[in-house]
Each structure stands twice: as C-alpha cells, then as structure tokens.
Amino acid sequence: MKKMVLASIAVLTVTSAAMAAVNGAACAACHGKSFEKVAMGKSKVVKDMTHAEIEAALLGYKNTPGFGSSPMKGAMAGQVKKYSDADLKAFAQTIGK
Ligand code: HEC
C-alpha cells in the first residue's frame, strides 16, 4: 500500500512537470509556427529577438501589470500567466536567436 502511494506521487509529479512546460503550439496561432509573424499586426517578430529579450518580455507580461507596447498586450498576459517563471525562462532559450 505504501509503495502504491509513493508510486502515484511520483507519477503525479512527472505529469505536472510535463504540463507546466510551455506549449509552443499555442503561440503559433498568432506568432506563426516559427515565430516569424507579426502577431495581430502588433508584435515584434519574435524569431528575430534575442533569448534575453524574449525572456524579459515573457516575464514582463506575466509579472508586471500594464507591461507591453500595444493595445493588444493583454493577449500576451493571458498566454503566460499559467506558467512558472522558470518555465518561461527555459522556453525563451528555445526560440529567437
Ligand atoms: C492571441 C494571440 C497571441 C498568442 C496566442 C501569443 N501571443 Fe505573443 N504576442 C501577441 C501580441 C499581440 C503581442 C504584442 C503585445 C504588446 O503590445 O506588447 C505579443 C508579444 C509577444 C512577445 C514580445 C514581442 C514584442 O513585441 O515585444 C513575445 C516574446 C511573445 N509574444 C511570445 C509568445 C509566446 C511564447 C506565446 C505562446 C506561449 C505567445 N506569444 C502567444 C499575441 C499573441
């Protein structure tokens, strides 16, 4: 019994870690599959931004009320709120240059 409980805790931990990782497919609708588009006619082309710039933007939308440059900035806050800072930092390393 104790073993079973420990096993399910282990499974739960792995699942929630996997779910927390940023789902890049959710970004494609606005930014394009390779982040090559100007999202909603407003954003910078994210693939041309540096990892550091992207990290600052993602954490800004998440943690700083009013962060962003266009009237569409609220769209980004909704995208990043569900992720941890660590997940956003890790994801920023995988896009841009
Ligand atoms: C509903 C459309 C939409 C989705 C989905 C979306 N974005 Fe955005 N994104 C925008 C808009 C619009 C902006 C520009 C906001 C502003 O005015 O600051 C933006 C800005 C950004 C920026 C900063 C670029 C700049 O202009 O300074 C980054 C980085 C970014 N998005 C990454 C992402 C990532 C990563 C995801 C997926 C987790 C995502 N976006 C999902 C619409 C979207």
Boltz pocket constraint, residues with backbone or C-beta under 6 A from the ligand:
constraints:
  - pocket:
      binder: B
      contacts: [[A, 22], [A, 23], [A, 24], [A, 26], [A, 27], [A, 28], [A, 29], [A, 30], [A, 31], [A, 39], [A, 40], [A, 42], [A, 43], [A, 44], [A, 45], [A, 46], [A, 53], [A, 54], [A, 57], [A, 58], [A, 67], [A, 68], [A, 69], [A, 70], [A, 71], [A, 72], [A, 73], [A, 74], [A, 75], [A, 76], [A, 79], [A, 80]]
      max_distance: 6.0
